[in-house]
Amino acid sequence: MSGFDIQRFTARGFGGHIGRMGLSYYDSGADWVSLALPYAEDLVGEPETGVVASGPIVTMMDTATSLAVWVKLGRFQPQATLDLRVDYLRPARPGKTVIGRGECVKITRSVAFVRGVAYDEGPDDPLAQVAGTFMLMSNWS
């Protein structure tokens, strides 16, 4: 069992722009975290399409993968996103909540490797996939 309690950490919601977007805890496991991004008109990129803009999706996936690192480590540890590649496979469906699942694949002395998917109806039909790395800050002098 992890020493980092993701449910307790997210129980009061998120602050800053993450909270403003309405991002919330959805589910988790030993090395992964899922977050929910509810549909909101002010997150839409092009009003004529009703599709959520890419920025909120990137923010959700950066947050989900980052939290997955803490869950796998079993503790909070300062870190910085080194790289997060986002491949968009299709637009999010208007009116749908988007779920972002981030997984921490491996942790070395100073780098965590992550991957994830974002979907709105099911993980078998993702709208985006991500792969990235985080620099673990406490290992630097």
N, CA, C and O atoms as a MOPAC input file, in Angstrom:
PM7 MOZYME 1SCF
protein

 N      0.85100 1    -1.19100 1     0.00000 1
 C      0.00000 1     0.00000 1     0.00000 1
 C      0.88400 1     1.23800 1     0.00000 1
 O      1.87300 1     1.32000 1     0.72900 1
 N      0.51100 1     2.17700 1    -0.81800 1
 C      1.26900 1     3.41000 1    -0.96900 1
 C      1.17900 1     4.27300 1     0.28200 1
 O      0.14600 1     4.30300 1     0.95100 1
 N      2.27400 1     4.97900 1     0.59500 1
 C      2.26900 1     5.92600 1     1.70000 1
 C      1.66700 1     7.26400 1     1.29600 1
 O      1.37400 1     8.09400 1     2.15600 1
 N      1.48100 1     7.48300 1     0.00200 1
 C      0.86600 1     8.71000 1    -0.49400 1
 C     -0.60000 1     8.41900 1    -0.76800 1
 O     -0.92100 1     7.64600 1    -1.67000 1
 N     -1.49000 1     9.03000 1     0.00100 1
 C     -2.92400 1     8.78900 1    -0.11400 1
 C     -3.53800 1     9.76800 1    -1.10900 1
 O     -3.86200 1    10.90200 1    -0.75400 1
 N     -3.69600 1     9.33000 1    -2.34200 1
 C     -4.18800 1    10.18900 1    -3.40400 1
 C     -5.62200 1    10.64900 1    -3.14500 1
 O     -5.97300 1    11.78000 1    -3.48000 1
 N     -6.43400 1     9.80900 1    -2.56900 1
 C     -7.82000 1    10.20200 1    -2.29000 1
 C     -7.87400 1    11.29400 1    -1.22600 1
 O     -8.65900 1    12.23600 1    -1.33200 1
 N     -7.05000 1    11.16300 1    -0.21700 1
 C     -6.99500 1    12.20500 1     0.81900 1
 C     -6.42200 1    13.50300 1     0.23600 1
 O     -6.91400 1    14.59100 1     0.53400 1
 N     -5.38100 1    13.37800 1    -0.59500 1
 C     -4.73800 1    14.53800 1    -1.19500 1
 C     -5.71300 1    15.33900 1    -2.05900 1
 O     -5.64900 1    16.56800 1    -2.09400 1
 N     -6.61100 1    14.64500 1    -2.75100 1
 C     -7.53400 1    15.31000 1    -3.67300 1
 C     -8.92400 1    15.55000 1    -3.07700 1
 O     -9.79500 1    16.08900 1    -3.76000 1
 N     -9.14500 1    15.16700 1    -1.83600 1
 C    -10.48800 1    15.22400 1    -1.22900 1
 C    -11.11700 1    16.61800 1    -1.25200 1
 O    -12.32800 1    16.74600 1    -1.43400 1
 N    -10.31900 1    17.64300 1    -1.07300 1
 C    -10.86300 1    19.00500 1    -1.07300 1
 C    -10.80300 1    19.67300 1    -2.44600 1
 O    -11.09800 1    20.86100 1    -2.58100 1
 N    -10.42300 1    18.91100 1    -3.44700 1
 C    -10.32800 1    19.44500 1    -4.79600 1
 C     -8.98600 1    20.09700 1    -5.03900 1
 O     -8.09800 1    20.06500 1    -4.18700 1
 N     -8.84900 1    20.68200 1    -6.20300 1
 C     -7.60900 1    21.32000 1    -6.61100 1
 C     -7.77300 1    22.83300 1    -6.58600 1
 O     -8.87600 1    23.34800 1    -6.77500 1
 N     -6.69100 1    23.53200 1    -6.35500 1
 C     -6.68000 1    24.98900 1    -6.43100 1
 C     -6.14400 1    25.42800 1    -7.77700 1
 O     -5.92600 1    24.60900 1    -8.67000 1
 N     -5.93300 1    26.73100 1    -7.91500 1
 C     -5.33600 1    27.29600 1    -9.11700 1
 C     -6.13200 1    27.01800 1   -10.37500 1
 O     -7.34500 1    26.81300 1   -10.32700 1
 N     -5.43500 1    27.01300 1   -11.50100 1
 C     -6.13500 1    26.82200 1   -12.76800 1
 C     -6.70800 1    25.41700 1   -12.90300 1
 O     -7.68400 1    25.21500 1   -13.62600 1
 N     -6.11300 1    24.44000 1   -12.21700 1
 C     -6.63300 1    23.06800 1   -12.25900 1
 C     -8.02100 1    23.02200 1   -11.61900 1
 O     -8.94200 1    22.40200 1   -12.15100 1
 N     -8.15400 1    23.68300 1   -10.47800 1
 C     -9.45100 1    23.76300 1    -9.82200 1
 C    -10.44700 1    24.56200 1   -10.63100 1
 O    -11.62400 1    24.20900 1   -10.69400 1
 N     -9.98400 1    25.64000 1   -11.25300 1
 C    -10.86300 1    26.48100 1   -12.07700 1
 C    -11.43000 1    25.70800 1   -13.25500 1
 O    -12.55100 1    25.96600 1   -13.69200 1
 N    -10.66000 1    24.76200 1   -13.76700 1
 C    -11.11900 1    23.92700 1   -14.87100 1
 C    -12.14900 1    22.89600 1   -14.41500 1
 O    -12.87200 1    22.33800 1   -15.24100 1
 N    -12.22200 1    22.64100 1   -13.11500 1
 C    -13.15200 1    21.64800 1   -12.59300 1
 C    -12.57900 1    20.24800 1   -12.51300 1
 O    -13.32000 1    19.28700 1   -12.30400 1
 N    -11.26200 1    20.11600 1   -12.67700 1
 C    -10.61000 1    18.81600 1   -12.63500 1
 C    -10.81200 1    18.16600 1   -11.27800 1
 O    -10.72300 1    18.83800 1   -10.25000 1
 N    -11.08600 1    16.85200 1   -11.26200 1
 C    -11.30000 1    16.14700 1   -10.00000 1
 C    -10.75400 1    14.72300 1   -10.07300 1
 O    -10.56100 1    14.16500 1   -11.15300 1
 N    -10.51200 1    14.15100 1    -8.89000 1
 C    -10.08100 1    12.75500 1    -8.76800 1
 C    -11.17500 1    11.85300 1    -9.32000 1
 O    -12.36200 1    12.11100 1    -9.12100 1
 N    -10.76600 1    10.78000 1   -10.02300 1
 C    -11.72100 1     9.82000 1   -10.57600 1
 C    -11.45100 1     8.40900 1   -10.05500 1
 O    -12.36800 1     7.74100 1    -9.57800 1
 N    -10.18200 1     7.94300 1   -10.14300 1
 C     -9.82900 1     6.59100 1    -9.70800 1
 C     -8.31300 1     6.49000 1    -9.63900 1
 O     -7.60700 1     7.37200 1   -10.12900 1
 N     -7.80700 1     5.41800 1    -9.03400 1
 C     -6.35400 1     5.23100 1    -8.95900 1
 C     -6.00800 1     3.78100 1    -8.64900 1
 O     -6.85400 1     2.98100 1    -8.25100 1
 N     -4.71800 1     3.47600 1    -8.85100 1
 C     -4.16000 1     2.17100 1    -8.52800 1
 C     -2.75200 1     2.35700 1    -8.00300 1
 O     -2.37900 1     3.46600 1    -7.61900 1
 N     -1.96800 1     1.30100 1    -7.97700 1
 C     -0.62600 1     1.33800 1    -7.39300 1
 C      0.33800 1     2.25000 1    -8.13600 1
 O      1.27000 1     2.78200 1    -7.53200 1
 N      0.13400 1     2.44200 1    -9.43500 1
 C      1.05100 1     3.27800 1   -10.22200 1
 C      0.31400 1     4.16000 1   -11.23200 1
 O      0.91700 1     4.63900 1   -12.19200 1
 N     -0.97100 1     4.37400 1   -11.02100 1
 C     -1.75900 1     5.18300 1   -11.95900 1
 C     -2.81000 1     6.00200 1   -11.22900 1
 O     -3.23800 1     5.67300 1   -10.12300 1
 N     -3.21500 1     7.09700 1   -11.90000 1
 C     -4.25000 1     7.98900 1   -11.38400 1
 C     -5.12000 1     8.42100 1   -12.56100 1
 O     -4.61500 1     8.74500 1   -13.63600 1
 N     -6.43300 1     8.42100 1   -12.34300 1
 C     -7.37100 1     8.94700 1   -13.33300 1
 C     -8.05400 1    10.18000 1   -12.77200 1
 O     -8.46700 1    10.21100 1   -11.61300 1
 N     -8.16400 1    11.19700 1   -13.61600 1
 C     -8.83100 1    12.44200 1   -13.26800 1
 C     -9.98400 1    12.67800 1   -14.23400 1
 O     -9.96900 1    12.19600 1   -15.36600 1
 N    -10.98100 1    13.42500 1   -13.77400 1
 C    -12.13200 1    13.74500 1   -14.61200 1
 C    -12.15000 1    15.23800 1   -14.91800 1
 O    -11.93700 1    16.06900 1   -14.03500 1
 N    -12.40500 1    15.55900 1   -16.16500 1
 C    -12.54500 1    16.93800 1   -16.62500 1
 C    -13.96100 1    17.09600 1   -17.16100 1
 O    -14.23500 1    16.71000 1   -18.29800 1
 N    -14.87200 1    17.65900 1   -16.35600 1
 C    -16.24800 1    17.81200 1   -16.83000 1
 C    -16.34700 1    18.84100 1   -17.95100 1
 O    -15.61500 1    19.83000 1   -17.97600 1
 N    -17.25600 1    18.58700 1   -18.86300 1
 C    -17.47400 1    19.50000 1   -19.96600 1
 C    -17.95000 1    20.84500 1   -19.42200 1
 O    -18.80100 1    20.89800 1   -18.53400 1
 N    -17.40300 1    21.91700 1   -19.95600 1
 C    -17.82500 1    23.27100 1   -19.59800 1
 C    -17.65100 1    24.16400 1   -20.81600 1
 O    -16.65600 1    24.06100 1   -21.53300 1
 N    -18.59900 1    25.01800 1   -21.04000 1
 C    -18.57100 1    25.91700 1   -22.20200 1
 C    -17.29800 1    26.76800 1   -22.24700 1
 O    -16.77400 1    27.04200 1   -23.32700 1
 N    -16.80100 1    27.18700 1   -21.07400 1
 C    -15.61100 1    28.04800 1   -21.08800 1
 C    -14.31500 1    27.27700 1   -21.35200 1
 O    -13.24200 1    27.87900 1   -21.38700 1
 N    -14.39500 1    25.96000 1   -21.53700 1
 C    -13.22900 1    25.16600 1   -21.91700 1
 C    -13.20900 1    24.85900 1   -23.42100 1
 O    -12.26000 1    24.26500 1   -23.93100 1
 N    -14.25900 1    25.26900 1   -24.10900 1
 C    -14.40000 1    25.00200 1   -25.54100 1
 C    -13.45500 1    25.91200 1   -26.32400 1
 O    -13.36700 1    27.10900 1   -26.05100 1
 N    -12.74800 1    25.33600 1   -27.29800 1
 C    -11.80600 1    26.09400 1   -28.10700 1
 C    -12.46000 1    26.83500 1   -29.24600 1
 O    -12.13100 1    27.99200 1   -29.50500 1
 N    -13.37700 1    26.19100 1   -29.92700 1
 C    -14.09100 1    26.79000 1   -31.05100 1
 C    -15.58400 1    26.63600 1   -30.78800 1
 O    -16.12800 1    25.53900 1   -30.90900 1
 N    -16.24700 1    27.73600 1   -30.42900 1
 C    -17.66400 1    27.65200 1   -30.05200 1
 C    -18.56300 1    26.96300 1   -31.08300 1
 O    -19.53800 1    26.30900 1   -30.71300 1
 N    -18.24700 1    27.10300 1   -32.35500 1
 C    -19.09300 1    26.48200 1   -33.38100 1
 C    -19.03400 1    24.95800 1   -33.36700 1
 O    -19.95200 1    24.30100 1   -33.85900 1
 N    -17.96200 1    24.38500 1   -32.80900 1
 C    -17.84500 1    22.91700 1   -32.75000 1
 C    -18.24300 1    22.35400 1   -31.39200 1
 O    -18.68900 1    21.21000 1   -31.30300 1
 N    -18.08500 1    23.15200 1   -30.32500 1
 C    -18.37600 1    22.65900 1   -28.97700 1
 C    -17.31400 1    21.73200 1   -28.42500 1
 O    -17.53300 1    21.09300 1   -27.39600 1
 N    -16.16100 1    21.64200 1   -29.08800 1
 C    -15.08500 1    20.73200 1   -28.68100 1
 C    -14.18000 1    21.40800 1   -27.65400 1
 O    -13.77800 1    22.55800 1   -27.82800 1
 N    -13.86500 1    20.67800 1   -26.57600 1
 C    -12.95700 1    21.19000 1   -25.55600 1
 C    -11.59800 1    21.48500 1   -26.19800 1
 O    -11.10100 1    20.69200 1   -26.99800 1
 N    -11.00700 1    22.61400 1   -25.85000 1
 C     -9.69700 1    23.02200 1   -26.36900 1
 C     -8.60800 1    22.05400 1   -25.91700 1
 O     -8.80300 1    21.27000 1   -24.98800 1
 N     -7.47700 1    22.12100 1   -26.57800 1
 C     -6.37500 1    21.20600 1   -26.25000 1
 C     -5.71500 1    21.53300 1   -24.91200 1
 O     -5.24100 1    20.62500 1   -24.22900 1
 N     -5.67300 1    22.81400 1   -24.52200 1
 C     -5.01000 1    23.20700 1   -23.27300 1
 C     -5.51900 1    22.47300 1   -22.03800 1
 O     -4.70600 1    21.96200 1   -21.26800 1
 N     -6.82700 1    22.39900 1   -21.81800 1
 C     -7.32800 1    21.65500 1   -20.66400 1
 C     -6.97200 1    20.16200 1   -20.70100 1
 O     -6.75300 1    19.55100 1   -19.65600 1
 N     -6.91500 1    19.58200 1   -21.89900 1
 C     -6.54300 1    18.16800 1   -22.02600 1
 C     -5.07500 1    17.99200 1   -21.63100 1
 O     -4.74000 1    17.06600 1   -20.89300 1
 N     -4.20400 1    18.87100 1   -22.11500 1
 C     -2.77900 1    18.80300 1   -21.76700 1
 C     -2.59800 1    18.97200 1   -20.25500 1
 O     -1.84700 1    18.22200 1   -19.63000 1
 N     -3.28400 1    19.95100 1   -19.67400 1
 C     -3.18700 1    20.18100 1   -18.23100 1
 C     -3.64100 1    18.96100 1   -17.45100 1
 O     -2.98500 1    18.56000 1   -16.48900 1
 N     -4.76100 1    18.36500 1   -17.85500 1
 C     -5.26100 1    17.17300 1   -17.17000 1
 C     -4.25900 1    16.02300 1   -17.24100 1
 O     -4.01900 1    15.35000 1   -16.23900 1
 N     -3.67700 1    15.79500 1   -18.40600 1
 C     -2.75300 1    14.68200 1   -18.56600 1
 C     -1.43200 1    14.92900 1   -17.85000 1
 O     -0.84100 1    13.99200 1   -17.31200 1
 N     -0.95700 1    16.17100 1   -17.83300 1
 C      0.23500 1    16.51400 1   -17.06900 1
 C     -0.01800 1    16.25300 1   -15.58100 1
 O      0.84400 1    15.71100 1   -14.89000 1
 N     -1.18200 1    16.63300 1   -15.09900 1
 C     -1.51700 1    16.45200 1   -13.69000 1
 C     -1.68700 1    14.97800 1   -13.35300 1
 O     -1.16200 1    14.51600 1   -12.34000 1
 N     -2.40400 1    14.23600 1   -14.17400 1
 C     -2.63700 1    12.81000 1   -13.90900 1
 C     -1.33100 1    12.02300 1   -13.90200 1
 O     -1.12700 1    11.17700 1   -13.03100 1
 N     -0.44600 1    12.28900 1   -14.85800 1
 C      0.82300 1    11.56300 1   -14.90100 1
 C      1.72300 1    11.97300 1   -13.73900 1
 O      2.42900 1    11.13800 1   -13.17300 1
 N      1.70100 1    13.25300 1   -13.38400 1
 C      2.48700 1    13.73800 1   -12.24500 1
 C      2.02900 1    13.07800 1   -10.94700 1
 O      2.85000 1    12.62500 1   -10.15000 1
 N      0.72300 1    13.02800 1   -10.74100 1
 C      0.19400 1    12.38100 1    -9.53500 1
 C      0.51800 1    10.89100 1    -9.51900 1
 O      0.73700 1    10.31800 1    -8.45100 1
 N      0.55000 1    10.26300 1   -10.68400 1
 C      0.90000 1     8.84100 1   -10.76200 1
 C      2.32000 1     8.59200 1   -10.25900 1
 O      2.60100 1     7.54800 1    -9.67000 1
 N      3.21100 1     9.55400 1   -10.49400 1
 C      4.58600 1     9.42700 1    -9.98300 1
 C      4.56200 1     9.40200 1    -8.44800 1
 O      5.21200 1     8.55700 1    -7.83400 1
 N      3.82000 1    10.31900 1    -7.83200 1
 C      3.74200 1    10.35600 1    -6.36800 1
 C      3.13700 1     9.07500 1    -5.81200 1
 O      3.58900 1     8.56000 1    -4.79000 1
 N      2.11200 1     8.56300 1    -6.49000 1
 C      1.47800 1     7.32800 1    -6.03400 1
 C      2.48300 1     6.17400 1    -6.09200 1
 O      2.58800 1     5.38700 1    -5.15100 1
 N      3.21900 1     6.07800 1    -7.20000 1
 C      4.19800 1     4.98500 1    -7.33200 1
 C      5.33900 1     5.13900 1    -6.32300 1
 O      5.80000 1     4.15200 1    -5.75000 1
 N      5.79800 1     6.39100 1    -6.10500 1
 C      6.85800 1     6.63400 1    -5.11800 1
 C      6.36800 1     6.38000 1    -3.69200 1
 O      7.14600 1     5.99500 1    -2.81900 1
 N      5.08400 1     6.59800 1    -3.46800 1
 C      4.52900 1     6.46500 1    -2.12800 1
 C      4.72000 1     7.70500 1    -1.28300 1
 O      4.56800 1     7.65800 1    -0.06200 1
 N      5.05700 1     8.83400 1    -1.93200 1
 C      5.28000 1    10.08200 1    -1.20000 1
 C      5.23400 1    11.25800 1    -2.17400 1
 O      5.42300 1    11.10800 1    -3.38100 1
 N      4.97700 1    12.42600 1    -1.60400 1
 C      5.08000 1    13.66400 1    -2.37400 1
 C      6.54800 1    13.95600 1    -2.59100 1
 O      7.35600 1    13.82300 1    -1.67200 1
 N      6.89500 1    14.35200 1    -3.80000 1
 C      8.26300 1    14.74400 1    -4.11200 1
 C      8.20900 1    15.81900 1    -5.18300 1
 O      7.58000 1    15.61700 1    -6.22200 1
 N      8.85600 1    16.96400 1    -4.95600 1
 C      8.86100 1    17.99800 1    -5.99400 1
 C      9.43000 1    17.44700 1    -7.30000 1
 O     10.39600 1    16.68300 1    -7.31100 1
 N      8.80200 1    17.85700 1    -8.39100 1
 C      9.23000 1    17.39000 1    -9.70400 1
 C      8.87900 1    18.43700 1   -10.74800 1
 O      8.06100 1    19.32800 1   -10.51800 1
 N      9.51100 1    18.30500 1   -11.88200 1
 C      9.24200 1    19.21700 1   -12.99200 1
 C      9.02000 1    18.39800 1   -14.25100 1
 O      9.71100 1    17.40600 1   -14.48600 1
 N      8.06200 1    18.81200 1   -15.05500 1
 C      7.81600 1    18.14500 1   -16.32800 1
 C      8.98000 1    18.45900 1   -17.27100 1
 O      9.21800 1    19.61700 1   -17.61200 1
 N      9.69500 1    17.42100 1   -17.68300 1
 C     10.76500 1    17.59500 1   -18.67000 1
 C     10.19000 1    17.54300 1   -20.07500 1
 O     10.54900 1    18.34500 1   -20.93700 1
 N      9.30200 1    16.59700 1   -20.29200 1
 C      8.74500 1    16.38700 1   -21.62500 1
 C      7.38400 1    15.72700 1   -21.47300 1
 O      7.22300 1    14.80500 1   -20.67300 1
 N      6.41800 1    16.19100 1   -22.22800 1
 C      5.11700 1    15.53300 1   -22.29200 1
 C      4.63300 1    15.61000 1   -23.72600 1
 O      4.16900 1    16.65300 1   -24.18600 1
 N      4.74600 1    14.51400 1   -24.41200 1
 C      4.28600 1    14.43800 1   -25.79900 1
 C      2.80900 1    14.06400 1   -25.78600 1
 O      2.42100 1    13.07300 1   -25.16700 1
 N      1.99500 1    14.84700 1   -26.46100 1
 C      0.56200 1    14.58100 1   -26.54700 1
 C      0.20300 1    14.32500 1   -28.00500 1
 O      0.39200 1    15.18900 1   -28.86000 1
 N     -0.31100 1    13.14400 1   -28.27800 1
 C     -0.78500 1    12.79900 1   -29.61700 1
 C     -2.30800 1    12.81400 1   -29.59000 1
 O     -2.93900 1    12.01200 1   -28.90100 1
 N     -2.89300 1    13.74600 1   -30.35500 1
 C     -4.35100 1    13.81400 1   -30.44900 1
 C     -4.82100 1    12.84000 1   -31.51400 1
 O     -4.35100 1    12.87100 1   -32.65200 1
 N     -5.75200 1    11.97600 1   -31.13600 1
 C     -6.26200 1    10.96900 1   -32.05300 1
 C     -7.60700 1    11.36700 1   -32.65100 1
 O     -7.95700 1    10.94800 1   -33.75400 1
 N     -8.35700 1    12.18200 1   -31.90700 1
 C     -9.65600 1    12.65400 1   -32.37300 1
 C    -10.12600 1    13.75600 1   -31.42600 1
 O     -9.58100 1    13.88300 1   -30.32900 1
 N    -11.11900 1    14.55600 1   -31.81500 1
 C    -11.63900 1    15.58300 1   -30.90500 1
 C    -12.47200 1    14.95900 1   -29.78200 1
 O    -13.06700 1    13.89600 1   -29.95500 1
 N    -12.50500 1    15.61900 1   -28.65700 1
 C    -13.39500 1    15.21300 1   -27.57100 1
 C    -14.83100 1    15.45800 1   -28.02800 1
 O    -15.10000 1    16.40200 1   -28.77100 1
 N    -15.73600 1    14.61500 1   -27.58500 1
 C    -17.14200 1    14.78400 1   -27.95800 1
 C    -17.76700 1    15.90600 1   -27.13300 1
 O    -17.64400 1    15.91400 1   -25.90800 1
 N    -18.43300 1    16.84600 1   -27.78800 1
 C    -19.07800 1    17.94800 1   -27.06700 1
 C    -20.06000 1    17.43100 1   -26.01400 1
 O    -20.83000 1    16.50400 1   -26.26300 1
 N    -20.01400 1    18.05000 1   -24.83800 1
 C    -20.92600 1    17.69800 1   -23.75700 1
 C    -20.47000 1    16.55300 1   -22.87800 1
 O    -21.11300 1    16.27100 1   -21.86600 1
 N    -19.39000 1    15.88900 1   -23.22500 1
 C    -18.92100 1    14.71400 1   -22.47900 1
 C    -17.80600 1    15.07000 1   -21.49500 1
 O    -16.96900 1    15.92800 1   -21.77600 1
 N    -17.80500 1    14.41100 1   -20.35100 1
 C    -16.68600 1    14.48900 1   -19.41300 1
 C    -15.52200 1    13.71400 1   -20.01100 1
 O    -15.71100 1    12.63100 1   -20.56400 1
 N    -14.31900 1    14.26800 1   -19.90100 1
 C    -13.11600 1    13.58900 1   -20.38600 1
 C    -12.38100 1    13.01400 1   -19.17600 1
 O    -12.17200 1    13.70200 1   -18.17700 1
 N    -11.99800 1    11.75700 1   -19.28000 1
 C    -11.22500 1    11.07500 1   -18.24100 1
 C     -9.78100 1    10.97500 1   -18.71900 1
 O     -9.52500 1    10.58200 1   -19.85800 1
 N     -8.84500 1    11.32700 1   -17.85700 1
 C     -7.42500 1    11.20900 1   -18.17000 1
 C     -6.76900 1    10.24400 1   -17.21300 1
 O     -6.80000 1    10.45300 1   -16.00000 1
 N     -6.17200 1     9.18700 1   -17.74100 1
 C     -5.50400 1     8.17900 1   -16.91600 1
 C     -4.01400 1     8.25200 1   -17.16800 1
 O     -3.55100 1     8.01200 1   -18.28300 1
 N     -3.25400 1     8.59000 1   -16.11500 1
 C     -1.80800 1     8.66200 1   -16.20100 1
 C     -1.17500 1     7.53300 1   -15.43100 1
 O     -1.62800 1     7.18400 1   -14.34100 1
 N     -0.13200 1     6.96100 1   -15.98900 1
 C      0.56100 1     5.82900 1   -15.36500 1
 C      2.05300 1     6.13000 1   -15.27100 1
 O      2.64700 1     6.63900 1   -16.22200 1
 N      2.65000 1     5.82000 1   -14.14300 1
 C      4.09700 1     5.92400 1   -13.99200 1
 C      4.69700 1     4.56300 1   -14.32500 1
 O      4.46200 1     3.57900 1   -13.62300 1
 N      5.46700 1     4.52000 1   -15.39300 1
 C      6.01300 1     3.26900 1   -15.90700 1
 C      7.29800 1     2.87000 1   -15.20100 1
 O      7.49700 1     1.69400 1   -14.89300 1
 N      8.17700 1     3.83800 1   -14.94000 1
 C      9.48200 1     3.53600 1   -14.33000 1
 C     10.02000 1     4.77500 1   -13.63900 1
 O      9.79100 1     5.90400 1   -14.07400 1
 N     10.73700 1     4.53900 1   -12.55800 1
 C     11.39600 1     5.62800 1   -11.83700 1
 C     12.87200 1     5.27500 1   -11.69100 1
 O     13.22100 1     4.20500 1   -11.19100 1
 N     13.72900 1     6.18600 1   -12.13400 1
 C     15.16700 1     6.03800 1   -11.92700 1
 C     15.57000 1     6.97900 1   -10.79800 1
 O     14.70700 1     7.52900 1   -10.11500 1
 N     16.86800 1     7.16800 1   -10.59500 1
 C     17.33900 1     8.03800 1    -9.52100 1
 C     16.81700 1     9.45600 1    -9.65700 1
 O     16.51400 1    10.09900 1    -8.65300 1
 N     16.70700 1     9.95800 1   -10.88600 1
 C     16.32600 1    11.35500 1   -11.06100 1
 C     15.21100 1    11.61800 1   -12.07200 1
 O     14.80500 1    12.76600 1   -12.25500 1
 N     14.71200 1    10.56900 1   -12.73200 1
 C     13.69000 1    10.75300 1   -13.76100 1
 C     12.57600 1     9.71800 1   -13.60000 1
 O     12.83100 1     8.54600 1   -13.32500 1
 N     11.33500 1    10.18100 1   -13.77700 1
 C     10.17000 1     9.28200 1   -13.80600 1
 C      9.61600 1     9.27300 1   -15.22600 1
 O      9.48300 1    10.32300 1   -15.85400 1
 N      9.29700 1     8.09600 1   -15.72300 1
 C      8.75000 1     7.91500 1   -17.06900 1
 C      7.26200 1     7.61500 1   -16.96100 1
 O      6.84200 1     6.77200 1   -16.16900 1
 N      6.46700 1     8.31900 1   -17.77300 1
 C      5.01600 1     8.20100 1   -17.67100 1
 C      4.37700 1     8.01000 1   -19.04500 1
 O      4.98200 1     8.27600 1   -20.08300 1
 N      3.13600 1     7.54000 1   -19.00900 1
 C      2.31500 1     7.43200 1   -20.21500 1
 C      0.85800 1     7.53900 1   -19.79200 1
 O      0.53900 1     7.42500 1   -18.60900 1
 N     -0.01900 1     7.75500 1   -20.75500 1
 C     -1.42300 1     7.85000 1   -20.39900 1
 C     -2.32800 1     8.01800 1   -21.59600 1
 O     -1.87900 1     8.18400 1   -22.73000 1
 N     -3.63000 1     7.97000 1   -21.30900 1
 C     -4.64900 1     8.17300 1   -22.33300 1
 C     -5.75700 1     9.05800 1   -21.77800 1
 O     -6.02000 1     9.08800 1   -20.57600 1
 N     -6.39500 1     9.77600 1   -22.69400 1
 C     -7.58700 1    10.55700 1   -22.36600 1
 C     -8.72400 1    10.01700 1   -23.23000 1
 O     -8.54000 1     9.72700 1   -24.41200 1
 N     -9.89300 1     9.88900 1   -22.62200 1
 C    -11.05000 1     9.35700 1   -23.35000 1
 C    -12.33300 1     9.97800 1   -22.80800 1
 O    -12.35600 1    10.52500 1   -21.70500 1
 N    -13.39900 1     9.88500 1   -23.60000 1
 C    -14.66800 1    10.43100 1   -23.14200 1
 C    -15.78400 1     9.39300 1   -23.07800 1
 O    -16.76600 1     9.60300 1   -22.36500 1
 N    -15.66500 1     8.30000 1   -23.78800 1
 C    -16.68800 1     7.25400 1   -23.70400 1
 C    -16.11400 1     5.93900 1   -23.20500 1
 O    -16.84100 1     5.12900 1   -22.63100 1
 N    -14.85200 1     5.71600 1   -23.40800 1
 C    -14.21800 1     4.49500 1   -22.92500 1
 C    -12.76500 1     4.45900 1   -23.34000 1
 O    -12.39500 1     5.04500 1   -24.35700 1
 N    -11.92900 1     3.77200 1   -22.56000 1
 C    -10.49400 1     3.73300 1   -22.85300 1
 C    -10.15300 1     3.04300 1   -24.16900 1
 O     -9.04100 1     3.20300 1   -24.67300 1
 N    -11.09100 1     2.27600 1   -24.73800 1
 C    -10.83800 1     1.62300 1   -26.02400 1
 C    -10.96800 1     2.58400 1   -27.20400 1
 O    -10.63400 1     2.23200 1   -28.33500 1
 N    -11.45900 1     3.80500 1   -26.93700 1
 C    -11.59500 1     4.82600 1   -27.98000 1
 C    -10.98100 1     6.13800 1   -27.47100 1
 O    -11.69700 1     7.11600 1   -27.26000 1
 N     -9.64200 1     6.15600 1   -27.27400 1
 C     -9.00600 1     7.35100 1   -26.70700 1
 C     -9.05300 1     8.54600 1   -27.65200 1
 O     -9.08400 1     8.39300 1   -28.87300 1
 N     -9.05800 1     9.73800 1   -27.05900 1
 C     -8.97600 1    10.95100 1   -27.87100 1
 C     -7.55400 1    11.47900 1   -27.89000 1
 O     -7.19300 1    12.25200 1   -28.77800 1
 N     -6.73800 1    11.07200 1   -26.92000 1
 C     -5.32500 1    11.45900 1   -26.90000 1
 C     -4.52400 1    10.41800 1   -26.14200 1
 O     -5.04400 1     9.71300 1   -25.27700 1
 N     -3.25900 1    10.34000 1   -26.48200 1
 C     -2.32300 1     9.52400 1   -25.71300 1
 C     -1.09900 1    10.38000 1   -25.41400 1
 O     -0.73900 1    11.26500 1   -26.19000 1
 N     -0.46600 1    10.10400 1   -24.28000 1
 C      0.69800 1    10.89200 1   -23.88000 1
 C      1.84000 1     9.98300 1   -23.45300 1
 O      1.63000 1     8.84100 1   -23.04200 1
 N      3.04400 1    10.51000 1   -23.55800 1
 C      4.24700 1     9.87600 1   -23.02300 1
 C      5.15000 1    11.00800 1   -22.56000 1
 O      5.25300 1    12.03600 1   -23.23000 1
 N      5.79800 1    10.82800 1   -21.43200 1
 C      6.63200 1    11.91100 1   -20.93900 1
 C      7.59000 1    11.51900 1   -19.84600 1
 O      7.68300 1    10.35900 1   -19.44600 1
 N      8.30100 1    12.52800 1   -19.37300 1
 C      9.26000 1    12.34400 1   -18.27900 1
 C      9.15500 1    13.50900 1   -17.30200 1
 O      8.84100 1    14.63800 1   -17.67900 1
 N      9.42800 1    13.20300 1   -16.04000 1
 C      9.49300 1    14.19900 1   -14.97300 1
 C     10.84400 1    14.11600 1   -14.30400 1
 O     11.34700 1    13.02000 1   -14.05500 1
 N     11.44200 1    15.26100 1   -14.00900 1
 C     12.68300 1    15.32200 1   -13.24900 1
 C     12.33100 1    15.35700 1   -11.77200 1
 O     11.55600 1    16.21000 1   -11.34000 1
 N     12.88500 1    14.44800 1   -11.00000 1
 C     12.65000 1    14.39000 1    -9.56800 1
 C     13.60000 1    15.36300 1    -8.87800 1
 O     14.81000 1    15.14100 1    -8.84000 1
 N     13.04800 1    16.42700 1    -8.34100 1
 C     13.84000 1    17.55000 1    -7.86200 1
 C     14.63200 1    17.28100 1    -6.58400 1
 O     15.70600 1    17.85800 1    -6.41200 1
 N     14.15300 1    16.43900 1    -5.69500 1
 C     14.85200 1    16.25100 1    -4.42200 1
 C     16.16500 1    15.50500 1    -4.57800 1
 O     16.95300 1    15.45100 1    -3.63400 1
 N     16.41700 1    14.93500 1    -5.73200 1
 C     17.67400 1    14.24100 1    -5.97100 1
 C     18.77000 1    15.15200 1    -6.47600 1
 O     19.88500 1    14.70400 1    -6.74500 1
 N     18.44800 1    16.46900 1    -6.60800 1
 C     19.42500 1    17.43600 1    -7.08500 1
 C     19.95900 1    18.23000 1    -5.90800 1
 O     19.20900 1    18.60000 1    -5.00500 1
 N     21.23000 1    18.48500 1    -5.92100 1
 C     21.85500 1    19.25700 1    -4.83100 1
 C     21.98200 1    20.70900 1    -5.21600 1
 O     22.48200 1    21.51400 1    -4.43100 1

